[in-house]
């Protein structure tokens, strides 16, 4: 398939959010399915030169895609496709990694798979240059849609009962109607928050990001958001990492050639810190305020010594 995305294809993709919402007409607003009771391993870390092989091995090691996605489920996947940059910059999630997870969800019998983001730049170019639209298009399934949720009507206001300062925010409607939410961040540095991993990636699911950045404590808002949005699964793309000049790049990229999967946002982000230095600094989890604050809110575990971590090289 040609990697270029025509304007007609883009407009069709942009209109898909309305189609996706109509598909939910018989679906009641509900909480995301809780994780299965089995908690071992807590994290799976796979190193491989082949991204798809790393994803498949990681998912098998954590219990298989069927542990998270059931036949007939509506799945929302949130990669980082916020910038119109090529994959090798490391500022957006690898299209191969995204497509690998999409194919696993299809194999589990998912009814619909919605690959969603609220981009920071021109949606058409983000879809094209990240390679994500092209790669999932190669799968050839009408159950899969790439959706750029760029209109305020795509969001609904929710209250955050467990938050410290973020009492309410507007969240993507598709997320609230999904059976399964898979967070698929890329590992990168960030000028405002030191790093942008799984927790920071959730900001692509809200409407008013300016409020987070300009009006209040950004780190606390990220931690607060994590008390409401709780992924059923996190697939961290550290196949390559933007170690400097994030979140947009270009900067120095390193190649951990690693996929991390788990269900604990704090644990995944804490482990990802160990894969590189970030803007020239070696960081531990307590150095990154939103990770420490999320741990304080009991979002997840910051102490990696308490976790059962399964590591493999394939």
The 8 nearest C-alpha neighbors of each residue, nearest first, counted from 0:
[[1, 2, 137, 133, 136, 134, 3, 4],
 [2, 0, 3, 133, 4, 137, 5, 134],
 [3, 1, 133, 0, 4, 130, 127, 134],
 [4, 2, 1, 127, 5, 133, 128, 0],
 [3, 5, 127, 8, 2, 6, 9, 133],
 [6, 4, 8, 7, 9, 3, 10, 123],
 [5, 7, 9, 8, 10, 4, 123, 11],
 [6, 8, 10, 5, 9, 11, 4, 12],
 [9, 7, 11, 5, 6, 10, 12, 4],
 [10, 8, 6, 12, 11, 7, 123, 13],
 [11, 9, 13, 7, 12, 8, 6, 14],
 [10, 12, 8, 14, 9, 13, 7, 15],
 [11, 13, 9, 15, 10, 14, 146, 8],
 [14, 12, 10, 15, 11, 146, 147, 9],
 [15, 13, 11, 12, 16, 17, 10, 18],
 [16, 14, 18, 12, 17, 13, 19, 146],
 [17, 15, 19, 18, 14, 146, 20, 13],
 [16, 18, 20, 15, 19, 14, 21, 13],
 [19, 17, 15, 21, 16, 20, 22, 14],
 [18, 20, 16, 22, 17, 21, 15, 23],
 [19, 21, 17, 23, 22, 18, 16, 173],
 [22, 20, 18, 23, 24, 19, 17, 16],
 [21, 23, 19, 20, 24, 18, 25, 26],
 [22, 24, 26, 21, 20, 25, 19, 176],
 [23, 25, 21, 22, 26, 20, 27, 19],
 [26, 24, 23, 27, 22, 21, 28, 20],
 [27, 25, 23, 24, 28, 176, 22, 29],
 [26, 28, 29, 25, 176, 23, 24, 175],
 [29, 27, 176, 175, 26, 30, 177, 23],
 [30, 28, 27, 31, 176, 175, 177, 178],
 [29, 31, 32, 28, 175, 178, 176, 33],
 [30, 32, 178, 179, 33, 29, 177, 180],
 [31, 33, 178, 30, 179, 34, 231, 67],
 [34, 32, 31, 35, 231, 30, 36, 229],
 [33, 35, 231, 36, 32, 67, 262, 66],
 [34, 36, 37, 33, 66, 38, 67, 32],
 [35, 37, 38, 34, 33, 39, 66, 41],
 [38, 36, 35, 39, 34, 40, 62, 41],
 [37, 39, 41, 40, 36, 35, 307, 34],
 [40, 38, 41, 37, 307, 61, 42, 308],
 [39, 41, 307, 42, 308, 38, 309, 61],
 [40, 42, 39, 307, 38, 308, 306, 261],
 [43, 41, 308, 261, 40, 260, 309, 44],
 [42, 44, 309, 260, 259, 308, 310, 57],
 [45, 43, 259, 310, 258, 309, 311, 42],
 [46, 44, 311, 258, 257, 53, 312, 310],
 [45, 47, 257, 312, 256, 313, 311, 53],
 [48, 46, 313, 49, 53, 256, 312, 257],
 [47, 49, 256, 50, 46, 53, 238, 313],
 [48, 50, 47, 52, 51, 53, 256, 313],
 [51, 49, 53, 52, 96, 54, 48, 47],
 [50, 52, 54, 53, 49, 99, 96, 55],
 [53, 51, 55, 49, 54, 50, 56, 47],
 [52, 54, 50, 56, 51, 47, 55, 45],
 [55, 53, 51, 57, 52, 56, 58, 50],
 [54, 56, 52, 58, 57, 53, 59, 51],
 [57, 55, 59, 53, 54, 58, 52, 60],
 [58, 56, 60, 54, 59, 55, 43, 45],
 [59, 57, 63, 61, 55, 60, 56, 54],
 [58, 60, 63, 56, 62, 57, 61, 55],
 [61, 59, 57, 58, 62, 56, 43, 63],
 [60, 62, 58, 59, 63, 57, 43, 40],
 [63, 61, 59, 60, 66, 58, 64, 65],
 [64, 62, 59, 58, 65, 66, 61, 60],
 [63, 65, 66, 67, 68, 58, 103, 107],
 [66, 64, 68, 67, 63, 107, 69, 62],
 [65, 67, 64, 63, 62, 68, 35, 69],
 [66, 68, 65, 64, 69, 231, 179, 34],
 [69, 67, 65, 64, 107, 66, 104, 72],
 [70, 68, 72, 65, 107, 71, 108, 109],
 [69, 71, 108, 109, 72, 107, 68, 110],
 [72, 70, 110, 109, 108, 69, 73, 111],
 [73, 71, 109, 110, 70, 69, 178, 74],
 [72, 74, 111, 177, 178, 110, 112, 109],
 [75, 73, 112, 179, 177, 180, 178, 72],
 [74, 76, 113, 180, 112, 114, 177, 174],
 [75, 77, 114, 181, 182, 180, 113, 115],
 [78, 76, 182, 115, 183, 114, 116, 181],
 [79, 77, 183, 184, 92, 80, 76, 182],
 [78, 80, 91, 92, 184, 81, 185, 77],
 [81, 79, 91, 82, 78, 125, 129, 116],
 [80, 82, 118, 119, 79, 125, 120, 117],
 [81, 83, 125, 84, 120, 80, 119, 118],
 [84, 82, 125, 128, 124, 129, 120, 85],
 [83, 85, 128, 82, 129, 86, 88, 125],
 [84, 86, 129, 128, 87, 88, 83, 130],
 [87, 85, 88, 129, 89, 93, 91, 84],
 [86, 88, 89, 85, 239, 90, 252, 93],
 [87, 89, 86, 90, 249, 85, 248, 84],
 [90, 88, 241, 240, 87, 91, 86, 239],
 [89, 91, 88, 247, 246, 241, 248, 187],
 [92, 90, 79, 80, 89, 185, 86, 93],
 [91, 93, 185, 79, 78, 184, 94, 236],
 [92, 94, 96, 95, 86, 97, 91, 236],
 [95, 93, 131, 97, 96, 130, 134, 98],
 [96, 94, 98, 93, 97, 99, 51, 50],
 [95, 97, 99, 93, 94, 98, 51, 50],
 [98, 96, 94, 100, 99, 95, 101, 93],
 [97, 99, 101, 95, 135, 100, 96, 94],
 [100, 98, 96, 102, 97, 101, 51, 95],
 [99, 101, 103, 102, 97, 98, 104, 96],
 [102, 100, 98, 104, 103, 99, 97, 105],
 [103, 101, 105, 99, 100, 104, 98, 106],
 [102, 104, 106, 100, 105, 101, 107, 99],
 [105, 103, 107, 101, 106, 102, 109, 100],
 [104, 106, 102, 108, 109, 107, 103, 101],
 [105, 107, 103, 104, 108, 102, 109, 64],
 [108, 106, 104, 105, 109, 65, 70, 69],
 [107, 109, 70, 105, 106, 71, 110, 69],
 [110, 108, 72, 71, 70, 105, 111, 104],
 [111, 109, 71, 72, 73, 108, 142, 70],
 [110, 112, 142, 73, 109, 143, 74, 113],
 [113, 111, 74, 143, 75, 142, 73, 144],
 [112, 114, 75, 144, 115, 143, 76, 145],
 [115, 113, 145, 76, 77, 146, 144, 75],
 [114, 116, 146, 77, 113, 147, 145, 76],
 [117, 115, 147, 203, 118, 148, 77, 204],
 [116, 118, 203, 148, 147, 149, 204, 81],
 [119, 81, 117, 120, 116, 122, 82, 80],
 [118, 120, 81, 82, 117, 121, 122, 203],
 [119, 121, 118, 82, 122, 81, 83, 125],
 [120, 122, 124, 123, 125, 118, 119, 83],
 [123, 121, 125, 124, 118, 120, 126, 147],
 [124, 122, 126, 125, 121, 9, 127, 6],
 [123, 125, 127, 83, 126, 122, 121, 128],
 [126, 124, 83, 122, 82, 127, 128, 123],
 [127, 125, 123, 124, 132, 129, 128, 122],
 [126, 128, 124, 125, 4, 130, 129, 3],
 [127, 129, 83, 85, 130, 84, 125, 124],
 [130, 128, 85, 131, 86, 84, 127, 125],
 [131, 129, 128, 133, 127, 94, 132, 134],
 [130, 132, 94, 134, 133, 129, 135, 126],
 [133, 131, 126, 135, 134, 130, 136, 145],
 [132, 134, 136, 130, 131, 2, 135, 137],
 [135, 133, 131, 136, 137, 132, 94, 130],
 [134, 136, 98, 137, 138, 132, 133, 131],
 [137, 135, 133, 134, 138, 139, 132, 140],
 [138, 136, 139, 135, 134, 133, 0, 140],
 [139, 137, 136, 135, 140, 134, 102, 98],
 [138, 140, 137, 136, 141, 135, 143, 142],
 [141, 139, 142, 138, 143, 136, 137, 135],
 [140, 142, 143, 139, 144, 111, 138, 136],
 [141, 143, 111, 140, 112, 110, 144, 109],
 [142, 144, 112, 141, 140, 113, 111, 145],
 [145, 143, 113, 114, 146, 112, 142, 15],
 [144, 146, 114, 113, 115, 12, 132, 147],
 [147, 145, 115, 114, 12, 148, 13, 16],
 [146, 148, 116, 117, 149, 115, 13, 122],
 [149, 147, 117, 150, 146, 153, 116, 115],
 [148, 150, 117, 147, 151, 153, 118, 122],
 [151, 149, 152, 153, 148, 154, 206, 147],
 [150, 152, 153, 154, 206, 149, 148, 155],
 [151, 153, 154, 150, 155, 149, 172, 148],
 [154, 152, 151, 150, 171, 172, 148, 155],
 [155, 153, 171, 170, 172, 152, 169, 151],
 [156, 154, 169, 170, 172, 157, 171, 153],
 [157, 155, 169, 168, 170, 167, 154, 158],
 [156, 158, 167, 168, 169, 155, 159, 170],
 [159, 157, 167, 166, 160, 168, 156, 165],
 [160, 158, 166, 167, 162, 161, 227, 157],
 [159, 161, 162, 158, 166, 227, 226, 167],
 [162, 160, 159, 226, 163, 223, 227, 296],
 [163, 161, 223, 159, 165, 160, 164, 166],
 [162, 164, 165, 223, 161, 219, 166, 220],
 [163, 165, 162, 166, 220, 219, 223, 215],
 [166, 164, 167, 162, 220, 163, 223, 159],
 [165, 167, 159, 158, 164, 162, 160, 168],
 [168, 166, 158, 159, 157, 165, 156, 169],
 [167, 169, 156, 157, 170, 158, 205, 166],
 [168, 170, 156, 155, 154, 205, 206, 157],
 [171, 169, 205, 154, 155, 204, 172, 156],
 [170, 172, 154, 204, 173, 174, 153, 205],
 [173, 171, 154, 175, 174, 155, 153, 170],
 [172, 174, 176, 175, 171, 177, 20, 75],
 [173, 175, 177, 172, 176, 171, 75, 180],
 [176, 174, 172, 173, 177, 28, 29, 171],
 [175, 177, 173, 28, 174, 172, 29, 178],
 [178, 176, 73, 174, 179, 175, 74, 75],
 [177, 179, 73, 31, 72, 74, 32, 176],
 [178, 180, 74, 177, 31, 231, 75, 73],
 [179, 181, 75, 230, 231, 74, 76, 182],
 [182, 180, 76, 232, 233, 230, 231, 75],
 [181, 183, 233, 77, 76, 230, 184, 234],
 [182, 184, 78, 234, 77, 235, 233, 181],
 [185, 183, 197, 78, 235, 79, 196, 200],
 [184, 186, 236, 92, 91, 235, 237, 187],
 [187, 185, 240, 237, 196, 236, 195, 184],
 [188, 186, 241, 240, 195, 194, 242, 245],
 [187, 189, 194, 245, 242, 277, 193, 243],
 [188, 190, 245, 194, 193, 246, 192, 191],
 [189, 191, 193, 192, 245, 246, 188, 244],
 [192, 190, 189, 193, 194, 217, 212, 246],
 [191, 193, 194, 189, 190, 195, 218, 287],
 [194, 192, 189, 188, 190, 191, 287, 195],
 [195, 193, 188, 189, 192, 187, 196, 277],
 [194, 196, 199, 187, 189, 188, 186, 200],
 [195, 197, 186, 199, 184, 198, 268, 200],
 [198, 196, 200, 184, 199, 264, 268, 182],
 [199, 197, 200, 201, 196, 264, 221, 225],
 [198, 200, 195, 201, 196, 197, 202, 221],
 [201, 199, 197, 198, 202, 184, 203, 196],
 [202, 200, 203, 199, 204, 198, 197, 205],
 [201, 203, 204, 200, 205, 199, 208, 221],
 [204, 202, 117, 201, 116, 205, 200, 118],
 [205, 203, 202, 171, 201, 170, 116, 117],
 [206, 204, 170, 202, 169, 203, 171, 207],
 [205, 207, 169, 208, 170, 154, 151, 204],
 [208, 206, 209, 210, 205, 169, 211, 168],
 [209, 207, 211, 210, 206, 212, 202, 205],
 [210, 208, 212, 211, 207, 213, 214, 206],
 [209, 211, 214, 208, 213, 212, 207, 215],
 [210, 212, 217, 208, 209, 213, 215, 220],
 [213, 211, 209, 210, 217, 214, 208, 215],
 [212, 214, 210, 209, 211, 215, 217, 216],
 [213, 215, 210, 211, 212, 216, 209, 217],
 [214, 216, 217, 211, 213, 210, 212, 220],
 [215, 217, 219, 218, 220, 211, 214, 212],
 [218, 216, 220, 211, 219, 212, 215, 221],
 [217, 219, 289, 221, 220, 216, 288, 222],
 [220, 218, 222, 216, 221, 217, 223, 289],
 [219, 221, 223, 217, 222, 218, 165, 224],
 [222, 220, 224, 218, 223, 219, 289, 217],
 [221, 223, 293, 219, 225, 289, 220, 224],
 [224, 222, 162, 220, 225, 226, 221, 219],
 [225, 223, 221, 226, 222, 227, 220, 228],
 [224, 226, 228, 222, 227, 223, 229, 221],
 [225, 227, 223, 224, 228, 298, 161, 162],
 [226, 228, 225, 224, 229, 159, 223, 161],
 [229, 227, 225, 226, 224, 230, 201, 174],
 [228, 230, 227, 225, 231, 226, 31, 264],
 [231, 229, 232, 180, 181, 182, 228, 233],
 [230, 232, 180, 262, 181, 34, 179, 229],
 [233, 231, 262, 181, 230, 261, 182, 234],
 [234, 232, 182, 261, 260, 262, 181, 183],
 [235, 233, 260, 183, 259, 182, 236, 232],
 [234, 236, 259, 184, 183, 258, 185, 237],
 [237, 235, 185, 258, 238, 184, 186, 92],
 [238, 236, 257, 239, 186, 258, 240, 255],
 [237, 239, 256, 257, 236, 255, 254, 258],
 [238, 240, 254, 237, 253, 255, 256, 89],
 [241, 239, 186, 89, 253, 187, 252, 237],
 [240, 242, 187, 252, 89, 243, 188, 251],
 [241, 243, 277, 188, 252, 251, 240, 187],
 [244, 242, 278, 250, 251, 245, 241, 188],
 [245, 243, 250, 248, 246, 249, 188, 247],
 [246, 244, 189, 188, 247, 248, 243, 187],
 [245, 247, 189, 188, 248, 90, 244, 187],
 [248, 246, 245, 90, 249, 82, 244, 84],
 [249, 247, 250, 244, 245, 246, 90, 88],
 [248, 250, 88, 247, 244, 251, 245, 90],
 [251, 249, 248, 244, 243, 252, 241, 242],
 [250, 252, 243, 242, 241, 253, 249, 244],
 [251, 253, 241, 240, 242, 250, 239, 89],
 [254, 252, 240, 239, 255, 242, 241, 251],
 [253, 255, 239, 256, 238, 240, 252, 237],
 [254, 256, 257, 238, 239, 237, 253, 274],
 [257, 255, 238, 254, 46, 47, 48, 239],
 [258, 256, 46, 238, 237, 255, 45, 47],
 [257, 259, 45, 236, 237, 235, 44, 53],
 [258, 260, 44, 235, 43, 234, 45, 257],
 [261, 259, 234, 43, 233, 42, 235, 57],
 [262, 260, 42, 233, 263, 232, 41, 267],
 [261, 263, 232, 233, 231, 264, 230, 260],
 [264, 262, 266, 299, 265, 261, 267, 300],
 [265, 263, 267, 266, 268, 299, 197, 262],
 [264, 266, 299, 268, 267, 263, 300, 301],
 [267, 265, 269, 263, 300, 268, 264, 301],
 [268, 266, 264, 270, 269, 265, 263, 271],
 [267, 269, 271, 265, 270, 266, 196, 264],
 [270, 268, 266, 284, 267, 272, 271, 265],
 [269, 271, 267, 272, 268, 273, 266, 303],
 [272, 270, 268, 273, 269, 274, 267, 186],
 [273, 271, 270, 269, 274, 282, 275, 268],
 [272, 274, 271, 270, 275, 282, 269, 283],
 [275, 273, 272, 271, 255, 276, 270, 237],
 [276, 274, 273, 277, 272, 242, 281, 253],
 [275, 277, 281, 280, 279, 242, 278, 282],
 [278, 276, 242, 280, 279, 188, 243, 275],
 [277, 279, 243, 280, 242, 188, 276, 244],
 [278, 280, 277, 276, 281, 243, 242, 275],
 [281, 279, 276, 277, 278, 282, 275, 193],
 [280, 282, 276, 277, 279, 283, 275, 273],
 [283, 281, 280, 286, 272, 284, 276, 277],
 [282, 284, 286, 285, 272, 281, 269, 287],
 [285, 283, 269, 286, 287, 290, 282, 291],
 [284, 286, 291, 287, 283, 288, 290, 301],
 [285, 287, 284, 283, 282, 288, 291, 290],
 [288, 286, 285, 290, 284, 289, 291, 193],
 [287, 289, 291, 290, 292, 218, 286, 285],
 [288, 290, 218, 292, 222, 291, 287, 293],
 [291, 289, 293, 288, 292, 287, 265, 294],
 [290, 292, 288, 294, 285, 289, 293, 295],
 [293, 291, 295, 289, 294, 290, 222, 288],
 [294, 292, 222, 296, 290, 298, 295, 291],
 [293, 295, 297, 291, 292, 296, 299, 298],
 [296, 294, 292, 293, 297, 291, 298, 299],
 [295, 297, 293, 294, 298, 292, 226, 222],
 [298, 296, 294, 295, 299, 293, 300, 226],
 [297, 299, 293, 294, 296, 226, 225, 265],
 [300, 298, 265, 297, 294, 263, 264, 266],
 [299, 301, 266, 265, 302, 294, 263, 298],
 [300, 302, 266, 265, 294, 303, 269, 299],
 [303, 301, 304, 300, 305, 306, 266, 269],
 [302, 304, 305, 306, 301, 266, 270, 300],
 [305, 303, 302, 306, 307, 301, 308, 300],
 [304, 306, 303, 302, 307, 300, 301, 308],
 [307, 305, 303, 304, 308, 41, 302, 42],
 [306, 308, 40, 41, 39, 309, 42, 305],
 [309, 307, 42, 40, 43, 306, 41, 310],
 [308, 310, 43, 44, 40, 42, 307, 311],
 [311, 309, 44, 45, 43, 308, 312, 46],
 [312, 310, 45, 46, 313, 44, 309, 43],
 [311, 313, 46, 45, 47, 310, 44, 53],
 [312, 47, 46, 311, 53, 45, 52, 56]]
